[in-house]
Amino acid sequence: MANISMSFLVVIVIVVFWLFSCINILKEYERGVIFRLGRVLPQPKGPGLIFVFKPFDSLVRVALRTIVLDVPPQDVITRDNVSVKVNAVVYFRVFNPSNAVLQVENYIYATSQLSQTTLRSILGQVELDDLLSKREKLNEQLQSVLDLHTDPWGIKISLVEIKGVDLPQDMQRAMALQAQAEREKRAKVINATGEYQAAQTLADAAEIMAKNPITMQLRYLQTLTQISAENASTIIFPVPMEFRALFGQLVEGMAQKAERAEKAEKA
């Protein structure tokens, strides 16, 4: 009788341990793909408490959170035959747990390898200038291609960003010289434009002054006012020809007046 009770107790303990092993708790961001006798059940289970009938059932946990995948630097030869190293980051998540388990062996590794090959393929079709200046467009193109290939796996590519482009040293020096030459060109163009505008303005001012001689005299007076503020030096300012002519007319008028007065006295 004692042996029977002991055997029954052992069986109860084994059953309790088996029940506990069949109980699984899935977090809010997890889903469980259950295989029963090798066949997958139609709908993934979870979150919360689920029961897996072992040994006939097996559970595969799949996380639904966004996964950040760092793509290591890839050797890329651009369309204009420049060798660069480019790395990127890929954001993706699983939207169909069953396909992520059934359609590919390791969806994270598969997405990583696909990202590397796609990065080399897409960036190899563009020139270096486009690679450096049109990253947003290239990011969208990479995302579109990756999303198209990973959709059968139940994976959604949320975002692709090119992190960095490493250029060879000789190419960096060439680009620095090009940027310096471009800056010098812009400076010369700006300087020439300023000189042209100043010359045009002076020509317009000279044309206006030529139409009215009084404006020239006013300009002389204004210049004298500005010079008078400087007391540290002696300035010789030429008398305008108009003043000399006016002075000559004044002297001639006085001489004629004196001559008429003298003739009047004699008369």
CYANA upper distance limits for C-alpha pairs under 8 A (distance plus 0.5 A):
  1 MET  CA      5 SER  CA      6.81
  2 ALA  CA      6 MET  CA      6.64
  3 ASN  CA      7 SER  CA      6.62
  4 ILE  CA      8 PHE  CA      6.58
  5 SER  CA      9 LEU  CA      6.62
  6 MET  CA     10 VAL  CA      6.72
  7 SER  CA     11 VAL  CA      6.70
  8 PHE  CA     12 ILE  CA      6.72
  9 LEU  CA     13 VAL  CA      6.70
 10 VAL  CA     14 ILE  CA      6.66
 11 VAL  CA     15 VAL  CA      6.60
 12 ILE  CA     16 VAL  CA      6.61
 13 VAL  CA     17 PHE  CA      6.71
 14 ILE  CA     18 TRP  CA      6.56
 15 VAL  CA     19 LEU  CA      6.59
 16 VAL  CA     20 PHE  CA      6.74
 17 PHE  CA     21 SER  CA      6.65
 18 TRP  CA     22 CYS  CA      6.75
 19 LEU  CA     23 ILE  CA      7.02
 22 CYS  CA     51 PHE  CA      6.04
 22 CYS  CA     52 VAL  CA      5.30
 22 CYS  CA     53 PHE  CA      6.36
 22 CYS  CA     54 LYS  CA      6.65
 23 ILE  CA     49 LEU  CA      7.51
 23 ILE  CA     50 ILE  CA      6.56
 23 ILE  CA     51 PHE  CA      5.32
 23 ILE  CA     52 VAL  CA      6.81
 24 ASN  CA     49 LEU  CA      6.37
 24 ASN  CA     50 ILE  CA      5.89
 24 ASN  CA     51 PHE  CA      6.69
 24 ASN  CA     52 VAL  CA      7.66
 25 ILE  CA     47 PRO  CA      7.88
 25 ILE  CA     48 GLY  CA      5.84
 25 ILE  CA     49 LEU  CA      5.08
 25 ILE  CA     50 ILE  CA      6.76
 26 LEU  CA     30 GLU  CA      6.20
 26 LEU  CA     31 ARG  CA      7.19
 26 LEU  CA     32 GLY  CA      7.90
 26 LEU  CA     46 GLY  CA      6.35
 26 LEU  CA     47 PRO  CA      5.36
 26 LEU  CA     48 GLY  CA      5.50
 26 LEU  CA     49 LEU  CA      6.98
 26 LEU  CA     50 ILE  CA      8.07
 27 LYS  CA     31 ARG  CA      8.39
 27 LYS  CA     46 GLY  CA      8.24
 27 LYS  CA     47 PRO  CA      6.03
 27 LYS  CA     48 GLY  CA      6.76
 28 GLU  CA     46 GLY  CA      8.22
 28 GLU  CA     47 PRO  CA      5.67
 28 GLU  CA     48 GLY  CA      7.66
 29 TYR  CA     47 PRO  CA      7.85
 29 TYR  CA     63 ALA  CA      6.36
 29 TYR  CA     64 LEU  CA      5.85
 29 TYR  CA     65 ARG  CA      6.63
 30 GLU  CA     46 GLY  CA      7.41
 30 GLU  CA     47 PRO  CA      6.72
 30 GLU  CA     61 ARG  CA      7.08
 30 GLU  CA     62 VAL  CA      6.16
 30 GLU  CA     63 ALA  CA      5.09
 30 GLU  CA     64 LEU  CA      6.43
 31 ARG  CA     44 PRO  CA      6.59
 31 ARG  CA     45 LYS  CA      6.19
 31 ARG  CA     46 GLY  CA      5.61
 31 ARG  CA     47 PRO  CA      6.61
 31 ARG  CA     61 ARG  CA      6.39
 31 ARG  CA     62 VAL  CA      5.86
 31 ARG  CA     63 ALA  CA      7.01
 31 ARG  CA     64 LEU  CA      7.90
 31 ARG  CA     97 PRO  CA      7.53
 32 GLY  CA     44 PRO  CA      5.82
 32 GLY  CA     45 LYS  CA      5.38
 32 GLY  CA     46 GLY  CA      6.63
 32 GLY  CA     59 LEU  CA      6.59
 32 GLY  CA     60 VAL  CA      6.06
 32 GLY  CA     61 ARG  CA      5.20
 32 GLY  CA     62 VAL  CA      6.73
 32 GLY  CA     97 PRO  CA      8.36
 33 VAL  CA     40 VAL  CA      7.63
 33 VAL  CA     41 LEU  CA      7.79
 33 VAL  CA     43 GLN  CA      8.11
 33 VAL  CA     44 PRO  CA      5.32
 33 VAL  CA     45 LYS  CA      6.99
 33 VAL  CA     59 LEU  CA      6.29
 33 VAL  CA     60 VAL  CA      5.62
 33 VAL  CA     61 ARG  CA      6.95
 33 VAL  CA     62 VAL  CA      7.97
 33 VAL  CA     97 PRO  CA      7.39
 33 VAL  CA     98 SER  CA      6.71
 33 VAL  CA    101 VAL  CA      8.30
 34 ILE  CA     40 VAL  CA      6.27
 34 ILE  CA     41 LEU  CA      6.31
 34 ILE  CA     44 PRO  CA      7.33
 34 ILE  CA     45 LYS  CA      8.01
 34 ILE  CA     52 VAL  CA      8.25
 34 ILE  CA     57 ASP  CA      6.96
 34 ILE  CA     58 SER  CA      6.14
 34 ILE  CA     59 LEU  CA      5.21
 34 ILE  CA     60 VAL  CA      6.93
 35 PHE  CA     39 ARG  CA      5.59
 35 PHE  CA     40 VAL  CA      4.72
 35 PHE  CA     41 LEU  CA      6.60
 35 PHE  CA     57 ASP  CA      5.97
 35 PHE  CA     58 SER  CA      5.72
 35 PHE  CA     59 LEU  CA      7.06
 36 ARG  CA     40 VAL  CA      6.66
 36 ARG  CA     41 LEU  CA      7.39
 36 ARG  CA     56 PHE  CA      6.16
 36 ARG  CA     57 ASP  CA      4.94
 36 ARG  CA     58 SER  CA      7.18
 37 LEU  CA     56 PHE  CA      5.92
 37 LEU  CA     57 ASP  CA      6.91
 43 GLN  CA     98 SER  CA      8.44
 44 PRO  CA     97 PRO  CA      7.55
 44 PRO  CA     98 SER  CA      7.41
 45 LYS  CA     50 ILE  CA      7.57
 46 GLY  CA     50 ILE  CA      7.21
 52 VAL  CA     57 ASP  CA      6.26
 52 VAL  CA     58 SER  CA      7.40
 52 VAL  CA     59 LEU  CA      7.62
 53 PHE  CA     57 ASP  CA      5.64
 53 PHE  CA     58 SER  CA      8.40
 54 LYS  CA     58 SER  CA      7.38
 60 VAL  CA    101 VAL  CA      8.44
 62 VAL  CA     94 VAL  CA      8.48
 62 VAL  CA     97 PRO  CA      6.63
 63 ALA  CA     94 VAL  CA      7.72
 64 LEU  CA     93 ARG  CA      6.46
 64 LEU  CA     94 VAL  CA      5.72
 64 LEU  CA     95 PHE  CA      7.29
 64 LEU  CA     97 PRO  CA      8.49
 65 ARG  CA     93 ARG  CA      6.41
 65 ARG  CA     94 VAL  CA      7.92
 66 THR  CA     91 TYR  CA      6.91
 66 THR  CA     92 PHE  CA      5.90
 66 THR  CA     93 ARG  CA      4.99
 66 THR  CA     94 VAL  CA      8.22
 67 ILE  CA     91 TYR  CA      6.21
 67 ILE  CA     92 PHE  CA      5.89
 67 ILE  CA     93 ARG  CA      6.35
 68 VAL  CA     89 VAL  CA      7.49
 68 VAL  CA     90 VAL  CA      6.41
 68 VAL  CA     91 TYR  CA      5.31
 68 VAL  CA     92 PHE  CA      7.32
 69 LEU  CA     89 VAL  CA      6.20
 69 LEU  CA     90 VAL  CA      5.52
 69 LEU  CA     91 TYR  CA      6.77
 69 LEU  CA     92 PHE  CA      8.43
 69 LEU  CA    112 SER  CA      7.50
 70 ASP  CA     87 ASN  CA      8.45
 70 ASP  CA     88 ALA  CA      6.87
 70 ASP  CA     89 VAL  CA      5.12
 70 ASP  CA     90 VAL  CA      6.95
 71 VAL  CA     87 ASN  CA      6.24
 71 VAL  CA     88 ALA  CA      5.62
 71 VAL  CA     89 VAL  CA      6.07
 71 VAL  CA     90 VAL  CA      7.74
 71 VAL  CA    112 SER  CA      7.31
 71 VAL  CA    115 SER  CA      7.51
 71 VAL  CA    116 GLN  CA      6.94
 72 PRO  CA     87 ASN  CA      5.92
 72 PRO  CA     88 ALA  CA      7.62
 72 PRO  CA    116 GLN  CA      8.27
 73 PRO  CA     85 LYS  CA      6.15
 73 PRO  CA     86 VAL  CA      5.54
 73 PRO  CA     87 ASN  CA      4.66
 73 PRO  CA     88 ALA  CA      8.04
 74 GLN  CA     85 LYS  CA      5.77
 74 GLN  CA     86 VAL  CA      5.75
 74 GLN  CA     87 ASN  CA      6.64
 74 GLN  CA    116 GLN  CA      7.57
 74 GLN  CA    119 LEU  CA      8.27
 74 GLN  CA    120 ARG  CA      7.30
 75 ASP  CA     83 SER  CA      7.40
 75 ASP  CA     84 VAL  CA      6.42
 75 ASP  CA     85 LYS  CA      5.23
 75 ASP  CA     86 VAL  CA      7.23
 75 ASP  CA    120 ARG  CA      7.79
 76 VAL  CA     83 SER  CA      6.28
 76 VAL  CA     84 VAL  CA      5.88
 76 VAL  CA     85 LYS  CA      6.49
 76 VAL  CA     86 VAL  CA      7.43
 76 VAL  CA    120 ARG  CA      6.05
 76 VAL  CA    123 LEU  CA      7.40
 76 VAL  CA    124 GLY  CA      6.51
 77 ILE  CA     81 ASN  CA      6.16
 77 ILE  CA     82 VAL  CA      5.93
 77 ILE  CA     83 SER  CA      5.00
 77 ILE  CA     84 VAL  CA      6.88
 77 ILE  CA    123 LEU  CA      8.44
 77 ILE  CA    124 GLY  CA      5.99
 78 THR  CA     82 VAL  CA      5.83
 78 THR  CA     83 SER  CA      7.08
 78 THR  CA     84 VAL  CA      8.22
 78 THR  CA    123 LEU  CA      6.99
 78 THR  CA    124 GLY  CA      4.95
 78 THR  CA    125 GLN  CA      6.77
 78 THR  CA    126 VAL  CA      6.31
 78 THR  CA    127 GLU  CA      5.90
 78 THR  CA    128 LEU  CA      6.69
 79 ARG  CA    124 GLY  CA      6.32
 79 ARG  CA    125 GLN  CA      5.86
 79 ARG  CA    126 VAL  CA      5.82
 79 ARG  CA    127 GLU  CA      5.50
 79 ARG  CA    128 LEU  CA      8.13
 80 ASP  CA    126 VAL  CA      8.39
 80 ASP  CA    127 GLU  CA      5.97
 80 ASP  CA    128 LEU  CA      7.45
 82 VAL  CA    128 LEU  CA      7.51
 83 SER  CA    167 LEU  CA      8.00
 83 SER  CA    168 PRO  CA      7.99
 84 VAL  CA    165 VAL  CA      7.18
 84 VAL  CA    166 ASP  CA      6.21
 84 VAL  CA    167 LEU  CA      5.73
 84 VAL  CA    168 PRO  CA      7.37
 85 LYS  CA    165 VAL  CA      6.28
 85 LYS  CA    166 ASP  CA      5.53
 85 LYS  CA    167 LEU  CA      7.43
 86 VAL  CA    162 ILE  CA      7.85
 86 VAL  CA    163 LYS  CA      8.03
 86 VAL  CA    164 GLY  CA      6.30
 86 VAL  CA    165 VAL  CA      5.21
 86 VAL  CA    166 ASP  CA      6.93
 87 ASN  CA    162 ILE  CA      6.68
 87 ASN  CA    163 LYS  CA      6.17
 87 ASN  CA    164 GLY  CA      6.22
 87 ASN  CA    165 VAL  CA      7.49
 88 ALA  CA    160 VAL  CA      7.67
 88 ALA  CA    161 GLU  CA      6.08
 88 ALA  CA    162 ILE  CA      4.74
 88 ALA  CA    163 LYS  CA      5.28
 88 ALA  CA    164 GLY  CA      7.58
 89 VAL  CA    160 VAL  CA      6.42
 89 VAL  CA    161 GLU  CA      5.91
 89 VAL  CA    162 ILE  CA      7.04
 89 VAL  CA    163 LYS  CA      7.21
 90 VAL  CA    115 SER  CA      8.29
 90 VAL  CA    157 ILE  CA      7.92
 90 VAL  CA    158 SER  CA      8.28
 90 VAL  CA    159 LEU  CA      6.44
 90 VAL  CA    160 VAL  CA      5.14
 90 VAL  CA    161 GLU  CA      7.12
 91 TYR  CA    157 ILE  CA      6.63
 91 TYR  CA    158 SER  CA      5.88
 91 TYR  CA    159 LEU  CA      5.58
 91 TYR  CA    160 VAL  CA      6.87
 92 PHE  CA    155 ILE  CA      7.31
 92 PHE  CA    156 LYS  CA      6.04
 92 PHE  CA    157 ILE  CA      4.84
 92 PHE  CA    158 SER  CA      5.64
 92 PHE  CA    159 LEU  CA      7.55
 93 ARG  CA    155 ILE  CA      6.26
 93 ARG  CA    156 LYS  CA      6.01
 93 ARG  CA    157 ILE  CA      7.26
 93 ARG  CA    158 SER  CA      7.90
 94 VAL  CA    100 ALA  CA      7.50
 94 VAL  CA    154 GLY  CA      6.35
 94 VAL  CA    155 ILE  CA      5.04
 94 VAL  CA    156 LYS  CA      6.75
 95 PHE  CA    154 GLY  CA      6.05
 95 PHE  CA    155 ILE  CA      6.34
 95 PHE  CA    156 LYS  CA      7.11
 96 ASN  CA    100 ALA  CA      6.83
 96 ASN  CA    153 TRP  CA      8.23
 96 ASN  CA    154 GLY  CA      4.92
 96 ASN  CA    155 ILE  CA      7.43
 97 PRO  CA    101 VAL  CA      6.86
 97 PRO  CA    154 GLY  CA      7.16
 98 SER  CA    102 LEU  CA      6.51
 98 SER  CA    154 GLY  CA      8.15
 99 ASN  CA    103 GLN  CA      5.68
 99 ASN  CA    104 VAL  CA      8.14
 99 ASN  CA    152 PRO  CA      7.64
 99 ASN  CA    153 TRP  CA      5.69
 99 ASN  CA    154 GLY  CA      5.65
100 ALA  CA    104 VAL  CA      6.72
100 ALA  CA    107 TYR  CA      6.71
100 ALA  CA    153 TRP  CA      5.52
100 ALA  CA    154 GLY  CA      5.79
100 ALA  CA    155 ILE  CA      7.49
101 VAL  CA    105 GLU  CA      7.20
101 VAL  CA    106 ASN  CA      8.19
101 VAL  CA    107 TYR  CA      8.19
103 GLN  CA    152 PRO  CA      7.85
103 GLN  CA    153 TRP  CA      6.02
104 VAL  CA    110 ALA  CA      8.01
104 VAL  CA    153 TRP  CA      7.00
105 GLU  CA    110 ALA  CA      8.50
106 ASN  CA    110 ALA  CA      6.56
107 TYR  CA    111 THR  CA      6.43
107 TYR  CA    153 TRP  CA      7.94
108 ILE  CA    112 SER  CA      6.70
109 TYR  CA    113 GLN  CA      6.78
110 ALA  CA    114 LEU  CA      6.60
111 THR  CA    115 SER  CA      6.49
111 THR  CA    150 THR  CA      7.84
112 SER  CA    116 GLN  CA      6.92
113 GLN  CA    117 THR  CA      6.91
114 LEU  CA    118 THR  CA      6.48
114 LEU  CA    146 LEU  CA      7.89
115 SER  CA    119 LEU  CA      6.44
115 SER  CA    146 LEU  CA      7.41
116 GLN  CA    120 ARG  CA      6.93
117 THR  CA    121 SER  CA      6.64
118 THR  CA    122 ILE  CA      6.46
118 THR  CA    142 LEU  CA      7.64
118 THR  CA    145 VAL  CA      8.13
118 THR  CA    146 LEU  CA      7.81
119 LEU  CA    123 LEU  CA      6.49
119 LEU  CA    142 LEU  CA      7.54
120 ARG  CA    124 GLY  CA      6.32
121 SER  CA    125 GLN  CA      7.43
122 ILE  CA    126 VAL  CA      7.92
122 ILE  CA    141 GLN  CA      8.50
122 ILE  CA    142 LEU  CA      7.58
123 LEU  CA    131 LEU  CA      7.71
123 LEU  CA    138 LEU  CA      8.32
126 VAL  CA    130 ASP  CA      6.85
126 VAL  CA    131 LEU  CA      7.11
127 GLU  CA    131 LEU  CA      6.78
128 LEU  CA    132 LEU  CA      6.80
129 ASP  CA    133 SER  CA      6.56
130 ASP  CA    134 LYS  CA      5.62
130 ASP  CA    135 ARG  CA      8.06
131 LEU  CA    135 ARG  CA      6.62
131 LEU  CA    138 LEU  CA      8.14
132 LEU  CA    165 VAL  CA      8.27
134 LYS  CA    138 LEU  CA      6.93
135 ARG  CA    139 ASN  CA      6.45
135 ARG  CA    162 ILE  CA      7.50
136 GLU  CA    140 GLU  CA      6.89
137 LYS  CA    141 GLN  CA      6.81
138 LEU  CA    142 LEU  CA      6.61
139 ASN  CA    143 GLN  CA      6.64
139 ASN  CA    159 LEU  CA      8.34
139 ASN  CA    160 VAL  CA      5.99
139 ASN  CA    161 GLU  CA      6.11
139 ASN  CA    162 ILE  CA      7.20
140 GLU  CA    144 SER  CA      6.63
140 GLU  CA    160 VAL  CA      7.76
141 GLN  CA    145 VAL  CA      6.81
142 LEU  CA    146 LEU  CA      6.61
142 LEU  CA    160 VAL  CA      7.13
143 GLN  CA    147 ASP  CA      6.38
143 GLN  CA    157 ILE  CA      6.89
143 GLN  CA    158 SER  CA      7.99
143 GLN  CA    159 LEU  CA      6.70
143 GLN  CA    160 VAL  CA      6.03
144 SER  CA    148 LEU  CA      6.68
145 VAL  CA    149 HIS  CA      7.06
146 LEU  CA    150 THR  CA      6.60
146 LEU  CA    157 ILE  CA      7.27
147 ASP  CA    151 ASP  CA      6.31
147 ASP  CA    155 ILE  CA      8.11
147 ASP  CA    156 LYS  CA      6.54
147 ASP  CA    157 ILE  CA      5.64
150 THR  CA    154 GLY  CA      7.29
150 THR  CA    155 ILE  CA      5.95
150 THR  CA    156 LYS  CA      7.41
150 THR  CA    157 ILE  CA      8.17
151 ASP  CA    155 ILE  CA      5.90
151 ASP  CA    156 LYS  CA      6.82
167 LEU  CA    171 MET  CA      6.81
167 LEU  CA    172 GLN  CA      6.78
168 PRO  CA    172 GLN  CA      6.78
169 GLN  CA    173 ARG  CA      6.81
170 ASP  CA    174 ALA  CA      6.68
171 MET  CA    175 MET  CA      6.59
172 GLN  CA    176 ALA  CA      6.61
173 ARG  CA    177 LEU  CA      6.73
174 ALA  CA    178 GLN  CA      6.65
175 MET  CA    179 ALA  CA      6.56
176 ALA  CA    180 GLN  CA      6.67
177 LEU  CA    181 ALA  CA      6.61
178 GLN  CA    182 GLU  CA      6.61
179 ALA  CA    183 ARG  CA      6.72
180 GLN  CA    184 GLU  CA      6.72
181 ALA  CA    185 LYS  CA      6.58
182 GLU  CA    186 ARG  CA      6.76
183 ARG  CA    187 ALA  CA      6.69
184 GLU  CA    188 LYS  CA      6.70
185 LYS  CA    189 VAL  CA      6.66
186 ARG  CA    190 ILE  CA      6.57
187 ALA  CA    191 ASN  CA      6.58
188 LYS  CA    192 ALA  CA      6.51
189 VAL  CA    193 THR  CA      6.51
190 ILE  CA    194 GLY  CA      6.64
191 ASN  CA    195 GLU  CA      6.74
192 ALA  CA    196 TYR  CA      6.60
193 THR  CA    197 GLN  CA      6.67
194 GLY  CA    198 ALA  CA      6.60
195 GLU  CA    199 ALA  CA      6.54
196 TYR  CA    200 GLN  CA      6.56
197 GLN  CA    201 THR  CA      6.59
198 ALA  CA    202 LEU  CA      6.66
199 ALA  CA    203 ALA  CA      6.58
200 GLN  CA    204 ASP  CA      6.70
201 THR  CA    205 ALA  CA      6.66
202 LEU  CA    206 ALA  CA      6.52
203 ALA  CA    207 GLU  CA      6.61
204 ASP  CA    208 ILE  CA      6.80
205 ALA  CA    209 MET  CA      6.68
206 ALA  CA    210 ALA  CA      6.51
207 GLU  CA    211 LYS  CA      7.06
208 ILE  CA    212 ASN  CA      7.39
209 MET  CA    213 PRO  CA      6.61
209 MET  CA    214 ILE  CA      8.29
209 MET  CA    215 THR  CA      6.01
209 MET  CA    216 MET  CA      6.36
210 ALA  CA    216 MET  CA      8.43
212 ASN  CA    216 MET  CA      8.11
213 PRO  CA    217 GLN  CA      7.30
214 ILE  CA    218 LEU  CA      6.77
215 THR  CA    219 ARG  CA      6.61
216 MET  CA    220 TYR  CA      6.82
217 GLN  CA    221 LEU  CA      6.80
217 GLN  CA    240 PRO  CA      8.33
218 LEU  CA    222 GLN  CA      6.64
219 ARG  CA    223 THR  CA      6.65
220 TYR  CA    224 LEU  CA      6.75
221 LEU  CA    225 THR  CA      6.79
222 GLN  CA    226 GLN  CA      6.87
223 THR  CA    227 ILE  CA      6.68
224 LEU  CA    228 SER  CA      6.54
225 THR  CA    229 ALA  CA      7.53
226 GLN  CA    230 GLU  CA      8.25
239 VAL  CA    243 PHE  CA      7.18
239 VAL  CA    244 ARG  CA      7.90
240 PRO  CA    244 ARG  CA      7.37
241 MET  CA    245 ALA  CA      6.76
242 GLU  CA    246 LEU  CA      6.64
243 PHE  CA    247 PHE  CA      6.54
244 ARG  CA    248 GLY  CA      6.57
245 ALA  CA    249 GLN  CA      6.70
246 LEU  CA    250 LEU  CA      6.73
247 PHE  CA    251 VAL  CA      6.74
248 GLY  CA    252 GLU  CA      6.59
249 GLN  CA    253 GLY  CA      6.54
250 LEU  CA    254 MET  CA      6.77
251 VAL  CA    255 ALA  CA      6.75
252 GLU  CA    256 GLN  CA      6.72
253 GLY  CA    257 LYS  CA      6.67
254 MET  CA    258 ALA  CA      6.73
255 ALA  CA    259 GLU  CA      6.68
256 GLN  CA    260 ARG  CA      6.76
257 LYS  CA    261 ALA  CA      6.76
258 ALA  CA    262 GLU  CA      6.71
259 GLU  CA    263 LYS  CA      6.80
260 ARG  CA    264 ALA  CA      6.68
261 ALA  CA    265 GLU  CA      6.93
262 GLU  CA    266 LYS  CA      6.98
263 LYS  CA    267 ALA  CA      6.74
